[in-house]
Amino acid sequence: MNTQFTAIIKKEEDWWIGWIEEVSGVNAQELTKEKLIESLKEALIDIIELNREEARREAVGDYEEVSILT
């Protein structure tokens, strides 16, 4: 699945900082813009997987997973 997310990035002194608009808690800081984008991608993948695992743990009993496209 290819889903597009939006990163807000900016340079503050020696650091590049950024976060993902659509997913709370995905943020990073790095010394280069390229490394920042890579770190944000990795953090986004990790957070989505953690959220997925938590949602499945909380689904008690019989449940169904349905893909939803917007």
N, C-alpha and C positions, 0 to 999 in steps of 0.2 A: 504494500500500500504506500503510495506516495502522497503525503499530505504536506502542504506548504505552511510554514510558520514564519512569523516576522520577528527579526531580531532588531532591537534598538541598541546601537553601539555608539560610543563616543570616546574620545581621547581626553583623559584628565591627567595632566602633567606627564609622567613617564609611562602611564598605564593606559591600556585600552580596556574599557568596561562595557558590559552589555547584559541584556536580559531578553527573554522571549516574551512578547506581548501576551500571547494566548495561554501560556502555562505558568501559573504562579510557582515561584521557587526555582526557576531555571535562570541562573545568572552566573557570570564568570568575570574574571579579570586576568589579563595577560599583557606581556610587554609588546606583542605585535598584534596587528589586526587579524592576520591569518591564523595565528594560534588562538586568538579569542574566538573566532568563528568555529574552529575545530572543537574547542572546549565547550562552546554552547551546544553544538551538535551532540557531543558525547553526553553532556548533562541532560539534554532533552530526551535522548534515548533512555537514559537511566531512570528519569522521573516517570516517563510514560510506562516503562516496564514495572516500576514499583507501584504505580497507581493501578495498573492492570492486575497485578498480584493481590493487592489489597482488596480490590473490588471483588475478585473471585473468592477470596477468603470470607468476605462478608456475605456473599450470596449463599444463604443456607437453604438446603433442600434442593428441589428440582428447579432449575433455571435454564434459560436459553440465552445465547449470545446472538445478537442481530447487528449486522453492519449497517451503519447509517452514513450516507453521503450527503454533504451539504453543497 
